Amino acid sequence: MPSPTGFFRQQHELVCDGVPLAAIAAAEGTPVYVYSAAVLRDRYRAIDEAFRGYPHAIHYALKANSTLAVARLLRELGSAADANSIWEIEIARRAGFQPQDIVFTGVGKSPAELECAVALGVKAINVESAGELARIEAIASRLGTVARVAVRVNPDIDAKSHPHISTGLNINKFGLPLDRATELFDTIRKRPVLKLVAVHLHVGSQITSLEPLRHSAAAASELSTALLSEGFPLEYVDVGGGLGIAYDDRQPPAIEEYIAAVVAEVRGTNLPIVVEPGRAVAGPAGALLARVTDIKPRGADTEFAIIDAGMTELIRPALYNAYHRIEPVTARAAHERLYEIVGPVCESSDVVGRDRRLPQLEVGDLVAIRDTGAYGAVMASNYNRRPLPPEVLVDNGSWRVIRRRQTVDDQLSLES
Ligand SMILES: Cc1ncc(COP(=O)(O)O)c(C=O)c1O
């Protein structure tokens, strides 16, 4: 039987791909992010194989986790990249992605970002507005090149995710409604320096039901078919990312089910499919380790457990009220107690886990905050002058630091 991968218990100890998390915390200190290379590979391959031979490209969304070693690992598996800034494009390039493997998304791309993307000749700039298209056109004319563009259409589909991570409603800032997008298609047709290579839809993140994803793929497909019949040289259909993961007991659609639904909707176009998964690849591959630094009473039968990781290391709970499982790294037979698990940051919203029932904790205990491989380390900040935490990659039974802990000197090196 193959040995299990990811985070699981060996007797009482939580391990990552067989490596005890307690050993990593002892060597590197806490807080520390730990990633499983095996889970990253498994999740990537599951998406890849779910296409069952249908032509496709997986553009891993770097915004979820762009640590160089993670980006490289995915590139080595055959991944392409979805970048959201020129800095993510630069990371992608240093990780070995070629310009033709990069799609460039994002609201409010600056002139410098557009200049860089047009000059590089990325696979597509996903255009968000008429103004942005005009700016791309001006740059392409000046550089004497043809800019490859996709238009991001906002289909007014409710992803039924958290409002802060839903992007496909007309009230959201992303993309253009269909009537406005049509004006852009007309402009592109008339401009020899612009080439429309795809339509792009992305309706949100942490989507836990199939319907919005299917509906969005159907809308992308229908629009692509219409554009093909009008003679646009479309090369693929970009259905974005967004598939959710199981942060709690609720199960999102399985990867196979999701991809099968997308393929079923897009197949009629005969175009390859581009998907941009971030969370579905990296989320389950990470855990944030923290130590209990203090315990104090909160009410009659609940206590605060203060840990050395908070909203500076993992902002999702404070920002979106997101739920992450929290568990002791060493299981101990103790009575359960009710805890408010909070970080050390000087904000009342610095709560990592509300009302959690855990075996009695003691100062010095190590806890693991699960499913933090995506939108974890990338969203860390220096608030309270807290250093960015280190990141560790466990691969094939051994582990290494892929990003060291920031120091105060690192911070001050930017100041005068
Ligand atoms: C355009 C685009 N593509 C892909 C993603 C990745 O989404 P997820 O991590 O939910 O798969 C995002 C994130 O919201 C996005 O904005």
PDBQT file of the ligand as one rigid body, heavy atoms in Angstrom, charges set to zero:
ROOT
HETATM    1  C1  LIG A 501      -8.790  35.797 -12.307  1.00  0.00    +0.000 C 
HETATM    2  C2  LIG A 501      -8.529  34.797 -11.254  1.00  0.00    +0.000 A 
HETATM    3  N1  LIG A 501      -8.140  33.555 -11.614  1.00  0.00    +0.000 NA
HETATM    4  C3  LIG A 501      -7.883  32.598 -10.701  1.00  0.00    +0.000 A 
HETATM    5  C4  LIG A 501      -8.031  32.846  -9.358  1.00  0.00    +0.000 A 
HETATM    6  C5  LIG A 501      -7.742  31.736  -8.394  1.00  0.00    +0.000 C 
HETATM    7  O1  LIG A 501      -8.868  31.405  -7.693  1.00  0.00    +0.000 OA
HETATM    8  P1  LIG A 501      -8.889  30.122  -6.758  1.00  0.00    +0.000 P 
HETATM    9  O2  LIG A 501      -7.730  30.208  -5.854  1.00  0.00    +0.000 OA
HETATM   10  O3  LIG A 501     -10.180  30.241  -6.041  1.00  0.00    +0.000 OA
HETATM   11  O4  LIG A 501      -8.847  28.921  -7.647  1.00  0.00    +0.000 OA
HETATM   12  C6  LIG A 501      -8.449  34.111  -8.913  1.00  0.00    +0.000 A 
HETATM   13  C7  LIG A 501      -8.658  34.391  -7.488  1.00  0.00    +0.000 C 
HETATM   14  O5  LIG A 501      -9.665  34.837  -7.044  1.00  0.00    +0.000 OA
HETATM   15  C8  LIG A 501      -8.697  35.120  -9.895  1.00  0.00    +0.000 A 
HETATM   16  O6  LIG A 501      -9.074  36.347  -9.537  1.00  0.00    +0.000 OA
ENDROOT
TORSDOF 0
